[in-house]
Amino acid sequence: MVKAMLILLSLPCTVFAQIPAEAPDLHPAHEYIIQQYNSENGLPQNSARDLLLDRNRFLWIATENGLARFDGQRFRIYNTSNTPLLKMNRFGVLSENARREVLIRSEFDPSVIFKVMPDYRIAVDSPSTLLPHKLISFHSNGIFDETPLLKTLAPADTTARNLLLQATTFWILNEKEVVVRYGDDWFYLSADPQRIIRLPVVPEQGEVQYAFFSRDVFCLLRKNGRMVFFKQGLAASITMDTSMMPLLKGTSTPGTKKIAVYTKGGLVIAKLDNDIYRLTIDHDSLKARLLFRDLQFLENQPFYSFQYDEMSGKLFVGTQHEGLFVVSPRKFHTLTFPVKDFASNVFMACQPLPGKRFLTSNGVFDRNDPRRDSLFPEKLDRHCMYKSADGRIWLSRNKQLAIYDSNFKHPAFIAGFLLDSYITGILQGSNGVLWISTISSLWKWEKDSLHPVIDRYPAFVKHNIETIAEPTPGTLWIGTWDGIYLFHPETGKIEENPLLPHVYARTIFQAKDKSVWIGTYGNGYFRYTAGRFIPLPLDSRGYLTTAHAFLEDARGHFWISTNHGLFRVRQRDLDDYATDNRRPVFLEYFDKLLGFNTNEFNGGCSPPATAGADGNFYFPSLNGVVYFDPETIGEHPPGGILVIDNLAIDSTVIDHQSNIRVQPD
């Protein structure tokens, strides 16, 4: 626990230290989180030559030293050492057929096609491999079999034969249709019905053409922003939405914009300079949606392929020399002061102020203009900041109760005497009385004055008060380092024996449905029901043994801060578990890779976290105040397939594809 220093201070108004305007802005609008993976942290090699998201949202990466499957955290590598049917570790092309099977071509023998089996083993796709003449490329949905066309049309048409056997640039729309570029000409090939059609595209001098397809529509972005569309080899009537204007302007000014368009796995991704768009055809209209703006790491970066996961909002970029980049929208943000003093960015109790300002014990943040952030010359007591129904801010400054107006500009009251310590909690009881706790005493605010109720209670002197609450009208719960004591205001009596003895009660939270939840320091978290404290399930790493704070969002989730990150869990799951501990509970984990400066959140204060009128949740930490809008954080409930790649018992690898009987110890 952070101890407050005793500095006697009586100030007529709040004093701020304005941060100099020239100070660096440490909270600019960083919109994205960028993670890089290479041969030092999981990839087998740094050339991520092709990418493909499969139906279960695994990302496949073709490299020059193995094939990788990425689940968002870990890589599973397939190579000649663990997959004997592979004869070389250089891979170049990934594709997906109409059945959404992943197809792979190795550079050892391009005629051999591998596919990913339902159990995620790699096998030879015999039907594809046996095709004597086939097309597969970076821009392909499946494999196109040329053999019928060669037998039917090519014998009588030399141009058709040369086209089929010599063309190296093609876009496979599906297993029945392909568009081929041969010299300066474009051809549409169909396997059923069998036909070859020259597309009416006359190249202009110096023209660069950008080809892609969306479903069965082939598209060419031409000079001066013109677009032509073809369906089944014939001109198609497709309009262009106004959202396409940036891309069209990019082609109308040659040399000033760097454009690339990629088609893979049913996605069309366009890159304009360092901006990334997704292109779709909807109701015969081509539309562009900006996904990411100004990804500066792409500047002069040789890259191969893009994939985009709509559910998570993540962009995957395969590069020529720098491995894999994963770009995510930044949904978690951190408020910090741009100073070198580490203590100035350690936060506990906080409160939102009007006008997107945010009060902490160290100073005030201005989210409208960070240049107006203000540090206090002398810090407030950090353990409690209470906002009353009239918006006034209640806190302690050097053991003195202080009450400020709702804008925290002027003090309305400063007590003329010292409390026994800083304030640890303030609560308006059901009878309208304000209860105020220090580390060992209980006070009440009544008739505009402060009155002692319990003075230095021996149990609290030994095991300090951490928090106070009133889950049931007429009874105060006093959370301490050694359980929860019950105080009855009507009689002025405190029960001698605590609830949850020998448990460090960190926070007492009452949900919207009036249910009561307890967070502890080192003893896990509990639901209180029918006079019982029911322990709730921990995560596999035991991070939830310390639960600093609970906040409840509009979708029925609890957000719980710990010393090792943030958790989200459905209240309904915890309710079910409290009734039957065999019921499953899904704990979703968020850590500093998502935008925190540290995984260690702070607690032991009131409030330990707060919800602002702007919809954001605010959690104090050891390096900044983490804030986010819980409604923007997508839900990823458990489901889909479970893939077991390896099994080991006591470091001994077991064949997990056979029946296993494990003897008891």
N, C-alpha and C positions, 0 to 999 in steps of 0.2 A: 504494500500500500504506500502511496506517496504521502508523506507527512507535510502538513502546512507549517510554515515558519511563523512565529509570533512577531508581527510588525504592527505596532499600534498606529492606527491611521484613522483620521477623521476628515473626510473630504466633502466639500459642499456640493460637488458635482463630479461626474465621471471625467477622468482625464485620459486622453488617448495619445499614443505616439504614432504619428502618421509615417507609414513606410515611404521612403523617398521615391519619387516618380521614376528615377533612373534605375531603381532596383530591378533585377530581372524578374519577369513574370513567371512564377513557377506553377501557375495553373492556367495555361493557355488552353484553347479548345482542341486538345488532342482527341480526335474523333475515333481513332482506331488503335487496336493493339496488334502488334506485328510480332510473330514468333518465327524464328528461323530454325530449321532442322537440316543438319548436314551429317557428314561422316563422323563428327565428334559427339553427336547426341542422338544417334539412332539410325540414320540412313546408311545403307551399305556403301554409298558412293555419291559424289556431289552433283552428278548430272541427272536431274529429274526429268527424263526425256519425254515422258507421257504420263498423264494423270487420268484417272477414271473413278468416279463414285459409283459403287454398285447399289443394288436394290436395298441393301441393309445399311447403307451409308458408311461402309468401309471405303477408304480411299486407297486405290491401287497406284503404285508408283513404279514405273519402268526405269531402271538405272543401268549403268554399264558394269555393275558388279552385283547384280541380283535384283529380284523382284520384291517389293515391299508392300505389305498391307498395314495401313495405319488406322487405328481406332480413335484417334484424337489425343491419345496419351502415349501409346506404345506402338512399336513397329514389330511386325512378324516378317522375317526375311525368308524368302525361298531362293535357294541356290543349289549348285551341284553337290554340295556336301550334305544337305538334308533332303534333297529331292532328286534321287538318282536318275530319273528319266530326263532331267535337264542336262544338256551336253555343253552348255556355255552359260555364263552369267551376264552376258550383254543382252539387254532387252530394249526394244525400240518402240513397239506399237501395242496399244491396248484398244480393244473395241468391245462393243456390247451388241448382241443380236436381239432379235425381236422377242426372245424369251427372257431377255435381260440376263443372259449368261455372259460372264466376262471372258473374252477371248484374248489370247496373248501370242505374239509372234517373237520368237527368239532370232537373233542374228546368226546363230550357228547354221540353221537351215531354214530359210524363210518359207519353205513349203510346209513345214510342220507347224500346226496350230495347236496351242494348248488351251485348255479352258479350266475355269474354277468350278469344282464340284460343289454340291450343296453342303458338304461337310468341310468345305474350304481346303480340300486337297487339290493339288494340281494334277491334271491328267491330260493325255493327248486326245484332242477332239478328232477322232478318226474320220468322220464324214468330211470335215473341212480339209483335213490333211490330204485325203485321197483325191481331192479335186485337182486335176492337172493344171488348170488355168483359173486363178482366182485373184481378186483384188481385196486388199485390206490396207488401210492407211490411217494416219492421224485423224483425218476428217471422215470417220466412217461409223455407220450404225450397222455392224455386222460385216459379213463377207459377201462379195458379189461373185457369183460363178459365171465366168465368161464362156465356159465350154459349149453350151447350146448355141450361142451366137457364132462362135468359131465354126461350128459344124454346119450351121444353117446359112449364115450370111457371108462369112468371110471367104469361102472358096470362090465365090463369083465376084468379089469386090476387094481389090488389092488395098484400097484405102481403108476399108473396114478392118482388114486383117492387120495392117500396120498399126492402126489405131488400137486394136485390142492387145496386140503383142508388145508394142513399144511405148505406149503412153505411160508416164510415170506420175502424173498429177491428176488426182481424181477425188471426187466427193461422193461417198456412198450414202445415198439417202435412206436406203433400206436394202434388204437382200434381193430385191427385184429391180431396183433403179439405181443408176449411177450417172454422174455427170463427169465427163473426161475433158481435160484440156490437152490438145495436141497441136503443138506449134502455137499459132495465134488463134486457132479455132476452138470452139466449144461444141461438144457432142453429148446428146442425151441417149443413154443406153437403157433398154428395158428388156428384161428376161421373159416377161409374160404380160402382154404379147411381145414377141421378139421383134425389136426394131432398133434402128440407129437413126437419130435425127440430128442434123446440124442446127445448132441454135443460131438465130439471126443476130449475132453480135459482131459488128465490124470494129476492129480495134482502131483507135486513133493514135496518132504519133505521140509518143511519150506518155501514153496513158498507163496508169497503174490501176488494175482492177482487183477489187476485194470480193472474194467469193465466199458464200456460206449458204447453209440451208436450214430451214425450220420445218420440221416434219417432212412433208413431201414437196415443199416449195423451194426451188433453187433461186438464189438471189445474187445479183451482181451490183456492187456499188462502184460506179464508174466516175470518170472525170467530171468535174464541176458539180458534184453532188447528185448526179443522175442515178436512178436505180431502175433495173429491169428485173422482172420476175418470170419464172417459168414453172409450169406444173404439167407433168407428163409430157415434157418436150414442147409444150405450146405456151405462148405468152399468157400470163396470168394477170388478172385485174386485182392488184393489191395497192391500197392507198398507203400513204405515209403519215403517221401521226406527227403532231407538232413536236413531240418529244424527240424525234429523230433529227431535229435541226442542228444541234451541235455536231453530230457526226457528218451530216451533209456539208456543213460549212467547212469541216476539216478537210474534206476531199476537194473542195473548190479552191483552196489556197495551197497548191503543191509546195512542199518543202518546209512549210511552217508547222505542220501537224504530223505526228507520228501515229499512224493508224494500223491496227491489226484486228482481225476478226477470227475467232476460233469456234469450231463446232465439235462437240463431243458429248456423247451420252444424253442426247436430247436437249442440250443447252447450247445457246449461242452467246458467247461473251465477246464484247468489243472493247478494245483499248484505244482511247484517244489521248495522246500524250500520256499523262499518268492518271487519267480518269478511267474507271471501269464501268461498263454498262452491260445490262442483260437485254438481249433483243428477243422479242416474241411476235408472232403473228396471231392476232386475235380478231375474229370477225372480219377477216380479209384486210386488216390494217396492221402495218409494221410499227411496233412501238419500241421505245428504248427507255429503260429504267436505270437511272444512275445508282450504282451500288456503292462505289467508293470514289472519293474525290482526292486528287493530288497525292497519290501514293508515291512519295518521292524516292523510295528505295528502288522503284522500277526505272528511274532515270539511267539510261545507258546500260541497263541490265539485259544481257542476252537471255531470253526466256524461251521455253518450249510450249507450255500448255497451261490452261486455266481450267479450274472446276469451281462450281459454286454450290453450296449446300443451302437450299432455301429455308430449311427448318432452323438451322443454327445461325444463318446469316454469315457464314464463313466463306471466304475466298481462298482457294488454294492455287499457288503459283509455282510451277515447276521451272527451274532455271537451268542454264547451261553449265554454270560453274559453282553456284552458291547454294545448291540444294533446293529444299522446299521451303516456301514462305506460306504461313497461314495468317490471314488478315481477318480480324473480328471487329465488329462495331464496339466501341468502348461504351459500356453501359454503366460501369462503376467509375466514379470519379472521386478525387481526394482533394480536400481543402488543406493547404499548408501555407505558412508564412514564408516568404523568401528571405530567410535569415539563416546564419550558420549555427546559431544557438539551438542545439538539439531539443532542449527542454521546452522551447517555444512551440514545438509541434507535437508535444505529448498532450493528449486531450482526455478529459473525463466528461463531467456534466456539460451539456450544451443546450441552447434553445434558439429556435428560429425567431427572427425579428421581422417586422414589416419591411417591405421593399427589397426582398431577396437579400437581406442582411442576416448574419448568423453570429450569435453570441457564444463565445467560449471564455474560459477563465483566463486565457492568455491575450485575448483581443477580439476584435469583430471583423468578420469577413464580409466583403461586399461583392456578391456574385454578379451584380450588374457591371461593376468596374473594379477589378482586382487592384488597380492602382490606389483605390481608396481603402484598402485593407488597413486596419489600425491595430497595433500592439499596445497593450497597457504597459505603462512604465513599471507598475507593480501589479503582479498577478492577483486575481481574485482567488478565494478559496474554491477549489475545483470540484468538491464532492457533491454539491447540490446547487441546482438552478431550477427554481419552481416558477411556473407561469400560472397565475391565478385566473379566475374566470373573467376578470376585467382586463386581462392582458398584462398586468403589472408583473415585474420580475422580482423574485425574492431569492436572496442568497446571503452568504456571509463574506465579509471582508475582514480578515485578521480577527476572527472570532466575534465580530459584531454583526448582528442582523441588519441587512440593508434592503430597502424596498425601492425599486425604480419604476419609472413610467414605462409604458409598453414599448417605446422606442429606445429605451435604455440611454436616455439623454440626461435625465435629472433624477436625483434621489428624492423620494417622497418621505422616507424615514430612514434614520440610522440610529440604532440603539446606543444609548449613552453608557452602556456597560458591556463587559466582556462575557461571553459564554464560556463554558468550561472547555470547549473545543470548536472546531469548525462544525458547520451544520452537515448532517449526513442525509437528512430526508425531511420533506415538507409534504403534508397531506391534509386536504380538507375532508373532515369526517362527515358522516351522514347527518350529524346534528349541526353542521355548518361551522364548527370550530376548526381552526387550522392547528394541526399538530406538527411540532418541530422537534426533530431529534438531533442530538449531538452524539459523540461516540459513547457516552455513558449516561446521558440524561434525556428526559422528555419534558418539553415545554408546550404551552398552548398560547395561541394568539387570540385574545378575546377583548372586546371593547377597546380596540386600537392600542393594546399594550401586551407585553410578553410576560407570561407567568410560569414559574417552575412547577412541574407536576411530580416528576421523579428526579431526584438529584443524586447523581453519581451512584446508581444502583450497583451493588457489589459485583453481581454477575456481569454487568455491562462494563465495569471497570476492567475486569479480567478478560472478557471476550466482547469486544466493541460492537456497537450497533452498526449494522451495514445498511439496513433499509427498513422502512415502515410501510404498512398497507392496512386496508380495512376490507378484507374480502367479504365479511359478513357484518351487517350494520350493528354498531354498538360494541364491537370488539376490535381492538388494534392488534395487528400482528407485528411483532418487532423482531426482525431477522438479525441474528448476530453470528459471530464466529463459532458459536456453539449452540446451534439450534434456533428455534423460533419461540419467543415468549408471547403469551397472551395478556393483554392489558384491557381491563374493563373500565371505561371512563365513568360510567354511572356510579360505580362503587369506589373508584380510585384504586382498585386492587390489581396486582399483577400476579399471575400464577407462577408459583415457584419452580415447577418442573417444566422444562421446555418441550415443545414438539420437535421431532427430528433431532434428538440430542446427539452431540458430537459431529454434527454436520454444519459446515460453513455455509450459511444461507446467504447467497449473493444477491438474489433478486426475487421478488414476489410479484407475479404478473397475473392480472385478471383479464381474461379474454372477453370478447364482445358478448358471448353467451353466459358470462359470469363464472365460467370455470376458472379454477385457480391452478397456477403452474409455478413451480419453484426451480430456480437455477442456483447451483452451488459452485463453490470453488473446490474442485477435487473430488466431489461426491456424486457427480452426475446431475440429472434433472428429474423432476417428479411431477405427477399430476395428483392433486388433492381431491379426493372424492369420498363421500360418506365417512368422513373421519379418518381416512387412511391416506398415506403418502405412497403412491405407487411408482416405483422406479421405472424409468423409460429406457428404451434400447439405445445403446451407444453405437457410434460408428466403428468400423473395423480397427481404426487406429487409436480409438479412445479419446479423440479430441473433445468430445462432448462431456467428458468428466468435469470440465469447467464450462459452465454456461453463464455468460455475463448478463445477457439481455434477451428479451423476447419482444418482437413487434409482429402484429397480425395484419396481413394485407387483405385486399377486397376479395381475393379468390380463395380464402380459407387456409392460407399457409401461415405458419409461424416462421419467422426469420430469427435465428439464434446465433449470437456472436460468441466466439471462444478465443482461447489463446493461440489457436491454430487455424484461423479462417472463419468462414461464415457458412451456416447451414440453412437450408429451407426444407420444411417438412409439412405435410398436410395435417391439420389438426384432426381431421376425421380419422387418419391412420393412427394417430396417437390415442384418440378416444377408443378406437377398436382394440388397440393393444392393451390399454388399461383394463378392458373387460376380459380380454383373452390374449395372454402374452404369446400365443402361437400365431397371432395375426401378423402379417408382414408389414413393415414400415419402410418406406422409401425415403432415405436421407440424401438430399442433394447438396453437394459440397462446392463452395466457391472460394478460390484463394487469390493470392496477389498477382497471379498471371492475368487476371481479369481487370487489373487497374488499381489494386491497393498498393501502398508503399510497404506494408508489412502485413503478415498474417496475424499479428498479435493485437487483438482488440482489447479495449479497456472496459472495466466495469467497477463495481464497488462504489457507485455514485448514483445520484438521483436527478434526472432520469439517466439510466445507463444507455439509452438510445431514444430517439424521438422521431415522430412523423411530422413533416412540415405541411403547411397549407398548400404548398406547391405540388403535393403528391409524393415528394421524395422521402425516403427513410435516411436517417443520419445515425451513423455508428462511430463513436470515438475510438481512436486507436493510439498506439505508441508512436505513430508517425502520420498524423493527419486525421481529418474527419472524413470517413468514407460515406458518400451519399449516392443514391440511385433511386430510380422510379421502379418499384417492384412490378408495376403493370407492364413494363417493357422487357422483363426478363422472361424469355420463353420457357415453357414447361417441357421437360423431357422425361416423361414417366417411363418406368422400366417396361420393356417389351421387346419384341423382335426375337432374334435368335441368340443363343449362347454358344460361343465357339470355344472349345477346349483345344488348345494347341499343344500343351505339354502337361504332364502330371509327374510330380516327384514326391516321394515319401521319405523323409529323413535323408534328403539329398540324393536319393536313388531314383533315377528316371524309370517310370512305369509305362508300359504300353497301354495307353488309355483307350485304344480301340478294341481291346479284348476284355473279357470278363475279369474283374479284379476282386480278390478276397483279401482284406486286410486283417491280419491277426491282431487280437488285442494285446496291449503291452503287458 
